[in-house]
Every structure is written in structure tokens, then in C-alpha cells.
Amino acid sequence: MSLSKAEVARYARHIVLKGFGAPAQQKLKCARILVIGAGGLGSPAIAYLAAAGVGQISVVDDDGVSISNLQRQIIHRMDDLGVNKAHSAQRFARDLNPETNLLAIAERLDDANCDTHVRGQDVVLDGTDRYRSRQIIANACARAKVPLVSGAVNMFDGQLCVFAPHLVDAHGKPSPRFHDLYPTGMRDEDFPACEATGILGASTGVIGSLMAMEAIKLVTGVGEPLIGRLLMYDGRHARFTELEFSRMAEDR
């Protein structure tokens, strides 16, 4: 699928970028990316994916925009209060880049519909804040053999990882699964909620932007994605650290 003159002008900085160029931009134009959650993490991810020229972005979120969201969920406005977040994201993407088609899905993702939404996507981004939802999404992505970009934030800090258990590494070893990093049997109550602990808005921007970066790398084949590596961000001390992990030999 060739780029139009308008697209060549819009994505000029990508096209002249060594190691990226028009071939990678064409891959973005043909890509189908699912973003689950249009909140703190989903907002910057959606903004950069739409700006980058991803052909189709599907956004799933059943929540409405509230005043406390606006401190970090940057794609929503005061005029969007009470509006479904997926529909607000659709308005944002349309205003930013009419070359991108954003599909708004005002639903809650669960066991019944997750496989349907994940199937046929090139990459899935999980911006949810509940462990149970994250587990459902990871399992659906594993079944569909779709790479999953998973981010999380709390207070000043955040973390990021890519799960692609259907892929093998350079040595032919299968890539880690979600439960190789997060033990099964955990509950939502085991994790602090941002309503109780608070969250610095800019920290979601850091992790959400990195999620978009990983998705772009996965679609274009440019660079090395965070598979088998957990990237952790300490916002207060401006430090990134990395934890490597591998697939466990036994199922847990």
C-alpha cells in the first residue's frame, strides 16, 4: 500500500529516518493495533500511534471521562466530561490525524469478548489497571499469537514489558509468558489502586509513550522489543532498570 503525497508530507521525519523510512511507514499504514483502556497509559499511546500513522487503532473502554482523569489522561478535554473514553479518543484521533481510522468500542473487556477483539490484530496494548483484566488479555493474546505490550504505573513509578510466547529467541527458546513474570493466583486486591495511593500524571506519559514505541517496533520490525525483559522506571530518581526473565520449564 503506497503512501499518498499528503502522507509523505505528514510523515516526512519518519521517511528520512535512517533505518525506518518509507517501508516502515507503509507497514504502520497497514497495521491494526488494539489499545485496551483509554486512560493514563492508553492516552499517550493512542496519541503517538495516531500521530505515527497507524492505519487502524481499535480502542476498548466502557468508562466515561471524569474530572479526576484530566490530570493525566491527556487526550480528553473538559468538554469530554461524561463522554465515553473510547469515543473521546476517536474524536482526538480524528482531529490529530484523519489518515488514521480509530474504532471506538464502548465495552468492558471480559472472558466473553476478549478473544473476538484480539483476533486479527497485529499488536495489543494493555493499559488497564486491574490484574484480572491483564490476565484475561494476556491469555487471549497468547491464544491468538498476537504480541502484547503491557504497561503499569503506580505513584511515581512504572514498568513495561512485551509478551510474545508464540515467538522464539535467537537460540530457539520460546519467549516467556505472562505468568512467568506474574504468578497465577494473584488478585486485584494484591495491588494498590491509584485512587488510594495517587499517581503523578507525567509518569503515565513516560510509560504510555514507551508502549507506543514498542508497538511501532513490533509492527515495523525496527529495533529489539522488550521480550523477556521488564523495564522499570523510577520517576523520583530518574532511573531506568531492567530485569531479564525467561520461560519457566514447568506450567504454574
Stockholm file with secondary structure:
# STOCKHOLM 1.0

chainA/1-252         MSLSKAEVARYARHIVLKGFGAPAQQKLKCARILVIGAGGLGSPAIAYLAAAGVGQISVVDDDGVSISNLQRQIIHRMDDLGVNKAHSAQRFARDLNPETNLLAIAERLDDANCDTHVRGQDVVLDGTDRYRSRQIIANACARAKVPLVSGAVNMFDGQLCVFAPHLVDAHGKPSPRFHDLYPTGMRDEDFPACEATGILGASTGVIGSLMAMEAIKLVTGVGEPLIGRLLMYDGRHARFTELEFSRMAEDR
#=GR chainA/1-252 SS CCCCHHHHHHTHHHHTSTTTHHHHHHHHHHCEEEEECCSTTHHHHHHHHHHHTCSEEEEECCCBCCGGGGGTCTTCCGGGTTSBHHHHHHHHHHHHCTTSEEEEECCCCCTTTHHHHHTTCSEEEECCCCHHHHHHHHHHHHHHTCCEEEEEEEBTEEEEEEECTTSBCTTSCBCCCHHHHSCTTCCGGGSCCHHHHCBCHHHHHHHHHHHHHHHHHHHHTCSCCCBTEEEEEETTTTEEEEEECCCCSSCC
#=GC SS_cons         CCCCHHHHHHTHHHHTSTTTHHHHHHHHHHCEEEEECCSTTHHHHHHHHHHHTCSEEEEECCCBCCGGGGGTCTTCCGGGTTSBHHHHHHHHHHHHCTTSEEEEECCCCCTTTHHHHHTTCSEEEECCCCHHHHHHHHHHHHHHTCCEEEEEEEBTEEEEEEECTTSBCTTSCBCCCHHHHSCTTCCGGGSCCHHHHCBCHHHHHHHHHHHHHHHHHHHHTCSCCCBTEEEEEETTTTEEEEEECCCCSSCC
//
